[in-house]
Amino acid sequence: MIEKYLKEWLIKAQHDLQAAENELNVSRGKVLTDIICFHAQQTIEKYLKAYLVSINIEFGKTHSLEYLRELCKKEGLDFKGIEMGDLSYFAVEVRYPDDFYMPTQDEAEKSVKTAQDIKHLVLNKLGIDEKEIPE
């Protein structure tokens, strides 16, 4: 049985991933790469926070994946083979026109792949089957 607060983090992470995947798979019209990258970043952020919640580690209010990754690494999460790049950029900057940047299709695809990799890493470390997380 997954603790309620942890489950809530996992549900929110899953919803962000589903939004990114759905938009990436749009076959008509222009794919919204900035939205995909934003939701991929949010997915990663929430899965990392879920891991930290599961081991009672405080992380404060942050969107920095680098900071969260370092906290998780200190607490035994092995990111071997997973390159997150600078996905923190997509937490805030792509949402506003002041620092306008439109990610490429390739960046969007890579961001979703990274989010999926982080999801599997965290769920495996926690011993949780994704079927245990309601949609």
N, C-alpha and C positions, 0 to 999 in steps of 0.2 A: 504494500500500500504506500503510495507516494504522499508525503506530507502536503497539506493543502496549499501553503504559501509557495512551496517549490513547484507544485503542479500548476499554479497560476502563472509563474514565470515561464514554464515550459509551454503552456497553452499560448501565451502571448508570442513567444518565440516562433512557435509553429505557425501561427497566423501570419506573422511577418514573412516567413519563408514561403508560405502558400501564396501570399500576394505577389512576391517576387517571381516565383515560378509561373504563376498564372500569367503575369504580364509578359514574361519572357517567351511564353508559348503562344502569344497572340499572333494569329496568322493574317489578320486583316489590318491594314493601316500601319502606322508607324509605331514601333515598339518604344515605350517610354523608358529609356535607359536610365535616366536620373532617378525615376521612381523605383526601378529594379534595384539599383545600387543602394538607395536609401533603405529599402526594406531588407536587403541582404545585410547591410551594416547593422540594422536594428536586430535582425535575427541573431547575428554573432554576439552582439552586446548582451542580449537577453539570455542566450545559452551560457555565456561566461558568467553572468550574474547568477543564473540558476545554480551553476556549479558552486560558486562561492556561498550562496545561501545554504546549499546542502551541507556545507562544512562550517557554517556559522562564522564566516569571515565578512567583516564590514568592508564596504567599498565606496560608500558615499554616493553623491550624485555626480556621475561622470558619463560621458559618451566616448571616452578614450579607450579604444580597443587595446592600445599598447599598454596602458596602465592595467587594465583588467587581465590581459594576457600575462603580464609579469606577476600579478597576484596569484593567478591560477597556476603558473609554473612553480612558484614557491610552494604551492600546496599540492604538488604532485601531478598536475595535468601535463602530459607530454605532447607537445605540438610538432613532433618530428614529422617532416614531410608536408606540413601545412604552412603555406606562405600567405599571410594576411595582407601584405603590402600596406598601403596607406588608406585602408577602408574607413578609418575614422573621419576622413575628409567628407565622406558622404552622410555623416550624421547630421550636419547642420548646413554646411556650405552649399550643397546642391539644392537646398530647399528655397534659397532666396536669390533674387537677381543681382544683388550687390557683387557677389563673387561668382558670376555666372560661368558655369562649365557644364558641358553636356558630355557625359561618358559615352564611349563608343560601344557598339554591340559586343565587341570582344571583352571590354571591361565589365559589362553587365553580365555576360555569361560566366566570366571568371569569378565575379563577386557571388553569384548564386552557387557556383561549385564550392567556393570556400565556405559559404554558409552551410551547405550540406555536409561538408567535411567536419566542421566544428560541431554541428548537430550530432553526427555519429560519434565523434570523439567524446563529447560530454555524456551522451546517453550511455555509451559503452562503459565509461568510467563510473557512472552512477548505477550501472546494472539495471537500467530501465529500458524496457521494450517500448518502442514508440506507440504500439497499440494500447498501452496502458494510459496514454495521454488522450483524453477525449478532445474531439474537434469542436 
